[in-house]
Structures are given as structure tokens and as C-alpha cells.
Amino acid sequence: MQKKESHNTICSYCGVGCGITVNKDNNGALSVVGDDEYPVNKGMLCSKGKNLNYVAQDTSDRILHPEMKWSRNHPLQRVTWDIAFKRAAAVFKSIINNYGPDSVGFYVSGQCLTEEYYLANKLTKGFIGTNNIDTNSRLCMSSAVVGYKKAVGEDAVPISYDDIELADCFLIAGANPAWCHPILFRRLEKHKENNPKVKVLVVDPRKTQTCTLADLHLQILPGTDVVLFNAIARWLIERKKIDTSFIKKYTSNFEACKQSAFSLTLKEAAKHCGITVEEIKKAAKIIGSAKRFISMWTMGLNQSVIGVDKNVSLLNISLLTGQIGKPGCGPFSLTGQPNAMGGREVGGMASLLAAHRDLNNANHRNEVQEFWGGKPIKKEAGLTATEMFDALDSEKLKAIWIICTNPVVSMPNARKVEAALKKANFVVVQDISHNSETTKYADILLPAAGWLEKEGTMTNSERRISYLPKVIDPPGEARPDAEILWRFAQEMGYSGFDYTSASEVYDEYCLMTKGTNIDISGLSYERLKNEGSFQWPVPHKTHKGTPRLFQDQTYFTMNGRAHFNAPKQIYNQSERTNAEYPLILNTGRIRDQWHTRTKTGKVKRLLTHIPTPYLEMNKVDTYLNKLNEGDIAVVTSRRGSVRVKVKINLDIREKVVFMPMHWGKILNSDFSRANNLTNNLVDPISKEPDFKYCAVRVEKYIKP
Ligand code: SF4
């Protein structure tokens, strides 16, 4: 390929946030390679990242023009941007006038850029006057957000990827980085290859690809993580494998953690978790003897009705051993989406405020209001993701604006979501592609520019902020999400939205962070373009960024100490199995697909790995249910059913089945949508759904 132009940017998929180089030849054709200079991946890319050029260049499914239904029962028709904005603003104004600001809501995405997230928040919380803005990050990271706040005072991931190469012990819990964070896993794999004494412990009810690296796989029963972490804590305390000096000097509430840890004997804990006492002791001994210990976790802990408890009980282990704020150690949540972290920084959830300010703090609310010059910020948290669709269903919420996400496939109990969208008075969908099943519910459909077609910033799992340049023009009349938001705000008559570029939005947000713990007032677009990526905080113009937090052992809590938390529930609170629904369904991701496949589903090469949805079952369960490999099974929960091919897996536990969450409707049926089955239970604090546990039965499909 004759190279004409070359741009460095960031992969648009997972929260690892790999650097890529996009080359454009004289004919405009794109190719993608890993960026050798980028500190995260040093030239490596996984299968999804390597095939990004196909996604960027295929415009066959793109939404090219604004479309609008003139009334509910009419089809979408092409309109001008002007008409679309006028109508959207008129309907929003009318609903707000009639029912108040809490009758509208915005549902956004961890794939939005930071500038877009910031603007959506400013518009909603600062000017419309409701905190009803939430994000699909609620579905993946909100339990970790609460866990960090409780333990270290703010939603602050303490460490860097570079700490991986310094650590000698890893506990990977409820995560399969080999498939879901592949480049990070590759770094870990290399580190262990070079240092065979490095120990890896994996906690997972499933034996995943990640277990190939495990010195010990604790294949616990689903939902028993808290009991396991408490048992490990108990052993560490009993055997005096804790850092008492660290605990005394830098932490508070140790006794509560101890009391919780001692609530069960190791024997009771082992029985509850479905593993042996020896396995618990072995894991605890490895952690207790580690010089530098890192815990890594993601959806297996977060997506749970006791997600916060799972988080705090794991965080307790880092505090007990004093393994935080030092090289090669610390707790490390792995973010699912490319900019879930950036969204959390700008307050992109119903329960957050910009720059880690606290919605409960009147001074913080006043600061934000003063800065924006808008309406007083409401104290009460707005509707979270699941609450928003429940409120549409009960007709308390009248209008919803959905940006860059596909809730019809990704939300739990998806049929209820469809019913709620049908009931809504007004639905705006802003997206790049007709592939999203949610677009069909739109009263107004707005064409957004995709990754590579706009500029902005993102923050990856290690707090690294990177600049993404505009590389190609968007197709048709598609516009950057930030521009769509500021033009809508202008149409609504709000002041303070007269931006002309994303960089103006970014500069405003940077100013807002001044003096906070995530201060990036020293980080301009110019610096990002010229000097590369930075880890926050970056509080002045010559500051080099902060690879590791809490090195001085001062935490973001009120008393400056890290805080032990006793889990409120040690036992799982998910729905129960019974004779009618005897199996536990776990849902999750596969290696080569991303979210609801609106992008990866278009790439033929990625379909060669696993082309169709499947149900993973233990051989004993297939035998008991009269099923064989390749049979079509009907899986039924208390919410609905799906039809899917059976795949026998000798390594999955008996009475546990697994189904990927990516597929929506195949051949115009919804029989492969895993979220037909999942339930409405959420963690009571983080409001994250219980995607990893619902009761189902499985039967052979008999053709009528
Ligand atoms: Fe992209 Fe994640 Fe793969 Fe890196 S590991 S190339 S960020 S999908």
C-alpha cells in the first residue's frame, strides 16, 4: 500500500486502550497497525483491534441523514438537521413544561468521548435541571466505582499497566482478560514467561482461557466470592501475614473487616464456595508471601446483586497486606469500554458530578452550578440505567435520548426494555449504524460521526488520557456527537453552549478539574498532540502525569486514610434456582465480538472464531436434559426464553450454564438474545444489574 498519511490514535473497543497507527493511502484506503511507541501495547493489537479498518471503512449500514417520524405510526423519513433539532427541542420543552424536568432522561455510553460525555452532563444536570443521565457503564463498572469510593475515597484506580511487570503475584477474579483484555493479558503472560516464580491465581466459576496461566484456579460456585475473599482475609490475619504497621498508620475500620472475615471458619467457607479448605489456604499463602501483589477484576464481581460487597471484600485484601501505593502492587479494576473511565471523570452517571465532585455535597453542587451558570443542581441522584427503562414502562419518564448504545440487546430483561421504549412518548436515538436494534424505536434518528471521524479524548483503565484525531470525514450528513449535543442545547435556548470545536469543550472541562484530585488543568490538546498520553492528575503545564496514586499513603477519604469495609452481605442475594428453574445462567463476552456486535458483527474474519451464539453446558447436565453437542436447546427463565445451540464443555461446573451476551436478533427472531433471560435485580448501592446469575431450565427444542 502506498502510504500517504499516518495518524496515531486509540482502539475503539476495550478499556485497555491500545495505541494504533492508521495509515491512509492515496486512494483513501485505511490500514491499521499497533503503535510501536504507545506505552500500553508497544505495537501489539488483538484480533478486534487489528480489524478496525474494516469497520471504519464499511459505511453500508451507516445512518447518513437525520430521520424523523412525523407521528408515532409513520415510518422514519429523511429530514434536515434543522427540522430534527427544532422538533426535538419542541417536544423536550413541551414535556418538561407539562411534567417537569425529571420526565426526560439521557442514556449514554462508555464509547462516547470525554467531551461528549461532559456536554451531555452539562446539558442534563446543569440546564434541563434533572440528574436523569446515566450510561451503559452502569452495566459494567458502577460496583467498582462505589468500591473505590468506600476504600480510597474516590473512584481512583491506583496503579498503572507498568506495575504488571513489577508484581510477583496476581489474583484475577471474575475476569477473563485472555479474551476480554487480550493485550493486558499478553503483558502478564510475557511477564510470567520471563519470571516463572510469578504466581497467578484465578477465581472464576468457569475455566476460561485465562486459566492457562493460573498456578491455582479457584473454581468457586457462582456468587460466593465474598465468602472466599473473607476466608482469605481470615487466614492472612490468623497467620499474621498482614502489614500491621501499614494498617495502624494508614487505614481505618480494620476491626469491622476482621469481624466479617471471622464470621465463618475456613471449613464453612470452603463448603459454601464449593472448593476445598486446602485451596483457600494455598491461595492465601501465595498472597501472604507475595512481595508485590495485584488484584484484577471486572464483570464477574461488578455485575452482581452484591457487586459492591464483592469489591470491598477484595479491596480489603490489598489493605490488609499493605499492597497499595507502592510499585508493582494495588487493586486494579479492568474497565470494559474504551472511555468508561473518562465518563466517570466528567460525572457521567446519575449519581456523580463532574471532576469527582459529590452530588451529596452542597458546596460541590454550588461550584458546578456557578461554573456552568445554569440551574441549581439537584441533590438526589437521577434514574440509573435500569431505573430509566422502568420509569418509561411506568410512564413516569416520558422522553429518552439514547446515545451510542443498544439497550434493546444489552440491558437485562430486554423484552421489558422493548416494551418500555414502545410506551415512551418520545425517543431520540443518536448513533452511527442501523445495525443497532434500538434504532427502530426512534422517533428521531440522528446520524453520528464514528471513531476516526471526529476529535476528542479518552481515558483508559490506568487513568491514561489520550488524544484521538479526526482521520477521515464522516459519511453523508453525520456529525460529531459533541456538536449534535451543543446544537440541541442551543435550540433549547440554553446559554454556554456556543462552542465551535471539541477542544473548547475539553478546555472548559480541564478548568473545572482545577484543585480537585483529578486535576488535569495542565493538560491541553497541544500537550497531548505533541507529548503523547498522560495519566491523571496533571495539575500544571510542566507536570509529567501520575502513573501511581497514593505513593505518600494519603488517600482521598475525609481522614486521609484508606478505609476497610465490612461487606453488608456475604451471601449471594440473586434469584433462587428451584425444581422448575434448576440451573444458573452466567452471561459474558467472547474473544472476537464486542458488545452487541454492531461493529464486530460486520467483520468476516472475526466471525471465524465463534460464528453463532451457543449455550455452554457441563456433560452431566446435557445428559440429564437429554441433549447432545450441537442440539438446539430452549433455555427458559422466569422472564422469557431463547433458542440456542448446545456446546458441551467438560470444564464448566455442573448446574451452571453460560451464554454470550453479544447476539441480538438473528433471522428476525430474538431467540438468541441472552438478555431475554436475565433479571431486573441490581446491587442496592451501585445499581449494577445481576447479569451473572439467573435461574433457568434447558430443554431440547422440538420443531413444531
Ligand atoms: Fe483494542 Fe482492547 Fe484489543 Fe487493545 S486489547 S486492541 S484496546 S480490543
Residues whose N, C-alpha, C, O or C-beta is under 5 A from the ligand:
A	BS01	SF4	C11 Y13 C14 V16 G17 C18 L45 C46 K48 G49 H181 P182 I183
